[in-house]
């Protein structure tokens, strides 16, 4: 017991080179233990009013490291559940209430009256996975921290059981943090391709919107005024459409090709059709991701064997 106390004698007295030392309760500095009343601390001057308390025969092991690791594991779960249930206008919470209580309560009937689709929301497939992806930047580091703290608490409990306890709690914390980390990484692995595709589709949608804007506010306006589409896009200045965008989302200029000469009277040429093309994300024309508009209709995504597409593209033979 004396050998153990020489290693660590708690927060009271301890042995040092055959001399009994104590910690001053006022300043925390070590000083030689004295049995005489009135002895003062050399650091802060505090006066001793009695004999130091004796140490207990047995010191209880500490549970702190295991509790901290378990607290981190619970925090990860708590953050996710709070954001899931309370976020998005309490939609998940309302779904749970309607599912558990049915429509036999006035509160749930009011919820169903306000939102009849409430029982059909995909709170697991959509809300939970989306939220896990969004919070992963915070929850993954917390899970890794929880794993490290749990392993540390477990090693302390194994190496010095007389000082630290909570080995089972540390193992439970390690398992929980491992489950959170595996779940979050799985969600990210399956969500990243979908997110990337959604990002690309949003950019294509913005380009389609620009092409429709160019058709409605410039090309159609020119056709209504002159009875023909312009020979080239700069001619749109004749209808005060200079501010109409001429490039796609990737800042690549559109290619414009008029066709369909109906009549030619001297210098007057009439074009009844046009083709507007965006090179897409790769910046190269005549590739699969091109966005093609013919007379205000976008053919992007159509099969090359589609007879409607072939009929329209017959107007614009490849060079």
C-alpha positions as CSV (number, residue, x, y, z in Angstrom):
1,X,0.0,0.0,0.0
2,X,2.9,2.4,0.8
3,X,4.5,1.6,-2.5
4,X,1.2,2.5,-4.3
5,X,1.0,5.7,-2.3
6,X,4.5,6.6,-3.3
7,X,3.4,6.5,-6.9
8,X,0.3,8.6,-6.4
9,X,-1.0,9.6,-3.0
10,X,-4.2,11.3,-4.1
11,X,-4.6,15.1,-3.7
12,X,-3.5,15.2,-0.1
13,X,-0.1,14.2,1.3
14,X,2.5,12.1,-0.5
15,X,6.0,10.8,0.1
16,X,9.0,12.4,-1.6
17,X,12.6,11.3,-0.9
18,X,11.6,10.0,2.6
19,X,9.8,13.3,3.5
20,X,6.1,13.5,3.8
21,X,4.8,16.3,1.6
22,X,1.4,17.9,1.4
23,X,-0.4,20.2,-1.0
24,X,-1.4,23.6,0.2
25,X,-5.2,23.8,-0.1
26,X,-4.9,27.6,-0.8
27,X,-2.3,27.8,-3.6
28,X,-1.9,24.1,-4.6
29,X,1.9,24.2,-4.2
30,X,3.7,21.3,-2.5
31,X,5.3,21.9,0.9
32,X,6.7,19.8,3.7
33,X,4.0,18.4,6.1
34,X,4.2,19.8,9.6
35,X,2.4,18.6,12.7
36,X,2.7,21.9,14.4
37,X,-0.1,24.4,14.4
38,X,0.6,27.8,13.0
39,X,3.0,26.6,10.3
40,X,2.7,28.7,7.2
41,X,3.0,27.9,3.5
42,X,6.2,29.4,2.0
43,X,4.4,30.3,-1.2
44,X,1.2,32.0,-0.2
45,X,1.6,32.4,3.6
46,X,-1.5,30.5,4.5
47,X,-1.4,29.3,8.1
48,X,-2.0,25.7,9.1
49,X,-4.7,25.4,11.7
50,X,-4.6,21.7,12.3
51,X,-3.0,18.4,11.4
52,X,-3.4,17.3,7.8
53,X,-6.2,14.8,7.1
54,X,-5.0,11.3,6.8
55,X,-5.5,9.5,3.4
56,X,-8.1,6.8,3.1
57,X,-6.9,3.2,3.1
58,X,-8.3,2.6,-0.3
59,X,-8.7,5.1,-3.1
60,X,-11.6,4.6,-5.6
61,X,-10.6,4.4,-9.2
62,X,-11.6,7.3,-11.5
63,X,-14.4,6.9,-14.0
64,X,-13.8,10.2,-15.8
65,X,-12.1,9.1,-19.0
66,X,-14.8,6.5,-19.7
67,X,-17.6,9.0,-19.0
68,X,-16.1,11.6,-21.3
69,X,-15.9,9.0,-24.1
70,X,-19.5,7.9,-23.5
71,X,-20.6,11.6,-23.4
72,X,-19.1,12.2,-26.9
73,X,-20.9,9.1,-28.3
74,X,-24.2,10.3,-26.9
75,X,-23.5,13.8,-28.2
76,X,-23.1,12.5,-31.7
77,X,-26.5,10.8,-31.5
78,X,-28.1,13.7,-29.8
79,X,-27.0,16.3,-32.4
80,X,-28.3,14.1,-35.2
81,X,-31.7,13.3,-33.6
82,X,-32.3,16.9,-32.5
83,X,-31.6,18.2,-36.0
84,X,-33.6,15.4,-37.6
85,X,-36.7,15.6,-35.4
86,X,-36.8,19.4,-34.8
87,X,-35.6,20.6,-38.1
88,X,-37.5,21.2,-41.3
89,X,-40.5,22.7,-39.5
90,X,-40.7,19.7,-37.2
91,X,-41.8,17.5,-40.1
92,X,-40.1,14.4,-38.8
93,X,-41.6,14.9,-35.4
94,X,-45.1,15.4,-36.9
95,X,-44.7,12.2,-38.9
96,X,-43.8,10.3,-35.8
97,X,-46.8,11.7,-33.9
98,X,-49.2,10.8,-36.7
99,X,-47.7,7.3,-37.1
100,X,-47.8,6.5,-33.4
101,X,-51.1,8.1,-32.5
102,X,-53.0,7.9,-35.8
103,X,-55.9,10.2,-36.5
104,X,-57.8,9.6,-33.3
105,X,-56.4,12.7,-31.6
106,X,-57.4,16.3,-32.3
107,X,-53.8,17.3,-32.6
108,X,-53.0,14.7,-35.2
109,X,-56.2,15.4,-37.1
110,X,-55.2,19.1,-37.3
111,X,-51.7,18.1,-38.6
112,X,-53.3,15.8,-41.3
113,X,-55.7,18.6,-42.3
114,X,-52.8,21.0,-42.7
115,X,-50.6,18.5,-44.6
116,X,-52.5,15.4,-45.9
117,X,-49.2,13.9,-47.3
118,X,-47.7,13.8,-43.8
119,X,-47.8,10.0,-43.5
120,X,-46.1,9.5,-46.8
121,X,-42.9,11.5,-46.3
122,X,-39.7,9.6,-46.7
123,X,-38.2,10.6,-43.4
124,X,-35.6,7.8,-43.5
125,X,-34.7,7.5,-47.2
126,X,-34.6,11.2,-47.7
127,X,-34.6,13.4,-44.6
128,X,-32.2,11.2,-42.5
129,X,-29.7,10.5,-45.3
130,X,-29.7,14.1,-46.4
131,X,-29.2,15.4,-42.9
132,X,-26.4,12.8,-42.2
133,X,-24.6,14.0,-45.3
134,X,-24.9,17.7,-44.3
135,X,-23.8,17.1,-40.7
136,X,-21.0,14.7,-41.6
137,X,-18.5,17.5,-41.5
138,X,-19.2,17.8,-37.7
139,X,-20.3,14.3,-36.7
140,X,-17.4,12.4,-38.3
141,X,-14.7,14.3,-36.4
142,X,-16.7,13.9,-33.2
143,X,-17.0,10.1,-33.9
144,X,-13.3,9.8,-34.4
145,X,-12.7,11.8,-31.2
146,X,-15.1,9.5,-29.4
147,X,-13.2,6.4,-30.7
148,X,-9.9,7.8,-29.5
149,X,-11.2,8.8,-26.1
150,X,-12.8,5.3,-25.7
151,X,-9.6,3.5,-26.6
152,X,-7.7,5.7,-24.2
153,X,-10.1,5.1,-21.4
154,X,-10.0,1.3,-22.1
155,X,-6.2,1.3,-22.0
156,X,-6.1,3.3,-18.8
157,X,-8.5,0.9,-17.1
158,X,-6.5,-2.1,-18.3
159,X,-3.1,-0.8,-17.3
160,X,-4.0,0.8,-14.0
161,X,-7.2,-0.7,-12.7
162,X,-6.5,0.7,-9.2
163,X,-6.6,4.2,-10.6
164,X,-9.1,4.1,-13.5
165,X,-12.3,2.1,-14.0
166,X,-15.1,2.0,-16.6
167,X,-13.7,-0.5,-19.0
168,X,-17.1,-1.8,-20.0
169,X,-18.4,1.7,-20.5
170,X,-15.4,2.5,-22.6
171,X,-16.0,-0.6,-24.8
172,X,-19.7,0.5,-25.2
173,X,-18.6,4.0,-26.2
174,X,-16.1,2.6,-28.7
175,X,-18.9,0.4,-30.2
176,X,-21.3,3.4,-30.5
177,X,-18.8,5.7,-32.0
178,X,-17.7,3.0,-34.4
179,X,-21.4,2.5,-35.5
180,X,-21.8,6.3,-36.0
181,X,-18.6,6.5,-38.0
182,X,-19.5,3.5,-40.2
183,X,-23.0,4.8,-40.8
184,X,-21.9,8.3,-41.8
185,X,-19.2,7.1,-44.1
186,X,-21.6,4.7,-45.8
187,X,-24.1,7.6,-46.3
188,X,-21.4,9.7,-47.8
189,X,-20.2,6.9,-50.1
190,X,-23.7,6.5,-51.5
191,X,-24.6,10.2,-51.5
192,X,-21.6,11.7,-53.2
193,X,-22.4,10.4,-56.8
194,X,-26.0,11.5,-56.4
195,X,-24.9,14.9,-55.1
196,X,-22.4,15.3,-58.0
197,X,-25.0,14.4,-60.5
198,X,-27.5,16.8,-58.9
199,X,-24.9,19.5,-59.0
200,X,-24.3,18.9,-62.7
201,X,-28.0,18.8,-63.5
202,X,-28.5,22.2,-61.7
203,X,-25.9,23.7,-64.0
204,X,-27.5,22.2,-67.1
205,X,-30.9,23.5,-65.9
206,X,-29.5,27.0,-65.6
207,X,-28.1,26.7,-69.1
208,X,-31.5,25.5,-70.4
209,X,-33.1,28.5,-68.7
210,X,-30.7,30.9,-70.4
211,X,-31.4,29.2,-73.8
212,X,-35.2,29.6,-73.3
213,X,-34.6,33.3,-72.3
214,X,-32.6,33.9,-75.4
215,X,-35.4,32.3,-77.5
216,X,-38.2,34.2,-75.9
217,X,-36.7,37.6,-75.4
218,X,-34.5,37.9,-78.4
219,X,-34.9,35.3,-81.2
220,X,-38.7,35.3,-81.2
221,X,-38.8,39.1,-80.9
222,X,-36.5,39.4,-83.9
223,X,-38.7,36.9,-85.8
224,X,-41.9,38.7,-85.0
225,X,-40.5,42.0,-86.1
226,X,-38.6,40.9,-89.3
227,X,-40.3,37.7,-90.2
228,X,-37.0,35.8,-90.1
229,X,-34.5,34.6,-87.6
230,X,-31.2,36.6,-87.6
231,X,-28.3,35.4,-89.6
232,X,-26.0,35.7,-86.6
233,X,-26.5,36.5,-82.9
234,X,-25.0,40.0,-83.0
235,X,-27.9,41.0,-85.3
236,X,-30.2,40.8,-82.2
237,X,-29.0,44.4,-81.5
238,X,-31.6,45.5,-84.0
239,X,-34.3,44.6,-81.5
240,X,-32.5,46.0,-78.5
241,X,-31.7,42.5,-77.2
242,X,-28.0,43.2,-76.5
243,X,-28.4,42.4,-72.8
244,X,-29.7,38.9,-73.5
245,X,-27.1,36.3,-72.4
246,X,-25.1,34.7,-75.2
247,X,-23.2,32.1,-73.2
248,X,-24.0,29.1,-71.1
249,X,-23.4,28.5,-67.4
250,X,-19.7,27.5,-68.1
251,X,-19.2,30.9,-69.9
252,X,-18.9,29.2,-73.2
253,X,-20.6,31.1,-76.1
254,X,-23.5,29.4,-77.8
255,X,-23.2,28.4,-81.5
256,X,-26.0,29.7,-83.6
257,X,-27.0,28.3,-87.0
258,X,-29.9,29.7,-89.0
259,X,-31.4,27.6,-91.8
260,X,-34.5,27.3,-94.0
261,X,-34.3,29.9,-96.7
262,X,-37.8,30.5,-97.9
263,X,-37.1,33.4,-100.3
264,X,-34.3,35.6,-101.4
265,X,-35.0,39.0,-102.9
266,X,-31.8,40.7,-103.6
267,X,-30.0,41.1,-100.2
268,X,-33.0,40.0,-98.2
269,X,-32.7,36.4,-96.9
270,X,-35.4,34.8,-94.7
271,X,-34.5,32.1,-92.2
272,X,-37.4,30.1,-90.9
273,X,-35.5,27.8,-88.5
274,X,-32.5,28.0,-86.2
275,X,-30.2,25.8,-84.1
276,X,-28.7,26.9,-80.8
277,X,-26.1,24.7,-79.2
278,X,-24.3,24.7,-75.8
279,X,-21.1,22.7,-75.6
280,X,-22.0,21.5,-72.1
281,X,-19.7,20.9,-69.1
282,X,-16.8,19.5,-71.2
283,X,-16.6,22.6,-73.4
284,X,-16.5,20.6,-76.6
285,X,-19.2,20.5,-79.3
286,X,-20.6,17.4,-80.9
287,X,-20.3,15.4,-77.6
288,X,-23.0,13.6,-75.5
289,X,-23.4,16.4,-73.0
290,X,-24.3,19.1,-75.7
291,X,-27.5,21.0,-75.1
292,X,-29.3,21.5,-78.5
293,X,-32.2,23.9,-79.1
294,X,-34.1,23.9,-82.4
295,X,-36.7,26.5,-82.8
296,X,-37.2,26.9,-79.1
297,X,-37.3,23.1,-78.3
298,X,-34.4,21.6,-76.4
299,X,-33.5,18.1,-77.6
300,X,-30.9,17.4,-74.9
301,X,-31.4,13.9,-73.5
302,X,-33.3,12.5,-76.5
303,X,-32.2,9.3,-78.1
304,X,-30.3,9.6,-81.4
305,X,-32.7,7.2,-82.9
306,X,-35.8,9.3,-81.9
307,X,-37.6,10.0,-85.1
308,X,-38.7,13.4,-83.9
309,X,-35.1,14.4,-83.2
310,X,-33.9,13.0,-86.5
311,X,-36.6,14.9,-88.4
312,X,-35.7,18.2,-86.7
313,X,-31.9,17.6,-87.1
314,X,-32.4,16.8,-90.8
315,X,-32.8,20.6,-91.1
316,X,-29.2,21.0,-89.9
317,X,-27.0,18.5,-91.7
318,X,-23.6,18.0,-90.1
319,X,-20.7,19.7,-91.9
